[in-house]
Amino acid sequence: MKKSTLFFLSLFIFSAPSFSQEDQLKDVVSVSAGLGVLTFNGDIGTGKEVSKYTYIRGGYALNVEKRFVKNYVGASLNIVLGKLAMGERSTDITRNRNFESSLTQFGLNLTGYLQNNKGMPLIPYITTGFAFASLSAKTDIKYSGDSLYYYWSDGSIRNVEDISANEFSAKHVNRDYIYETKLDSAATSALSVPIGLGFKMKIGTKLETNIGATYHITFADDIDAMIGSGNDKYLFSYFTLTYNIQQKSKEQKEKEKKSSNIDFASIDKLDMDGDGVKDNMDMCPGTPKTAKVDGKGCPLDTDEDGVADYMDKEADTKKGSIVDADGKTVTDAMMLEKAMRDSIVSNRIDIFKNDPSLAALKKLDTQIKQKQTSGTSSSKIPAKFLSADKNRDGIISSTEITMVIDEFFDGSNDYTVEKIHSLIDYFFEQ
């Protein structure tokens, strides 16, 4: 028992790492081994008024299978070792018979799997084929050496014949269930057609459990040394463990072949951004070659304002200062101006939202011109919008925006929808 437990535990351990390789491996052949029980169905035990006892015997199974057709079909060679047995008791003294036969069976099967999805835990199947069994039948008719059993009409077993003269001297005996006498009239071999079904349960990429039953319809009627109305049959119910012997898939082999041509030593020395720090140590890849970096490949920030030196347009910013994207200090006055500008923009947008009319736009045009005339506006038309300033007065008016939109639909300018949106935003920001 301890050895069996250790064997199965070893299978679990060695099969467990293979889960992660499921997509990289394919099954070459499967080997199954396990235990089962054999149940005989023949002529013994079929008489009338017979108390029948089904004699179940153990068996061992070994199976080697190759799968085809995307794993939907399997061809297998199998061996079953075990025994067949049956017995009957009756008040009819001619119907007290028994037999036990050794069985060595070799079979060739075709199995159809109802699905082959690797993600499914249960795989049902049906199977059939041909089998050849070597047999050697014996019967239990003696006890204590050469003493015969005598079956009496009252259902008892005694040591002498069932005649009136022996009624008071006969002793009751019990069967010893030792099958000592060869049955010369029994078949020594039999061909059969097995028909079976079952299911496999995956417990790893390489390991499966297998539970099933196969009913063998033989071409012999004398396995139990009796000739009756039909050929003998037997059932083999089994539990096996299957180990899938695997090899790398074609895709995996090609992948490994490509990988073998890669010079990993050279890769370790690569410095793609040319900053003097190897890529495998570079914490800031993509740094410009002109930038000075630290030991981790990250650009220096001497004034610690959050903007790298190579991008910083104000090298000696005071610590704690607020800076823009160029590293320039943003003063309180600049922030106040921005806040006021944002407030004006927000106010203008609200005016137009509340009154989306031409009159409202004209009102905004007037405000913008007054601001420009008073010199309180710091707005300067960006270069990309200069073409929209039709009268070259340094102000984008609502009329000029309308002209740009008309030109857009005429296809006479280079404005896009996105650029027009930006132009409108600038109009409110002036």
Secondary structure, 3 states (H helix, E strand, C coil): CHHHHHHHHHHHHHHHHHHHHCCCEEEEEEEEEEEEEEEEECCCCCCCCEEEECCEEEEEEEEEEEEECCCCEEEEEEEEEEEEEEEEEECCHHHCCEEEEEEEEEEEEEEEECCCCCCCCEEEEEEEEEEEEEEEEEECCEECCCEECEECCCCCEECCCCCHHHCCCCCECCCCCCCCEECCCCCCEEEEEEEEEEEEEECCCCEEEEEEEEEEEECCCCCCCCCCCCCCEEEEEEEEEEEEEEEECHHHHHHHHHHHCCCHHHHHCCCCCCCCCCCCCCCCCCCCCCCCECCCCCECCCCCCCCCCCCCCCCCCCCCCCECCCCCECCHHHHHHHHHHHHHHHHHHHHHHHCCCHHHHHHHHHHHHHHHHHCCCCCCCCHHHHHHCCCCCCCCCHHHHHHHHHHHHHCCCCCCHHHHHHHHHHHHHC
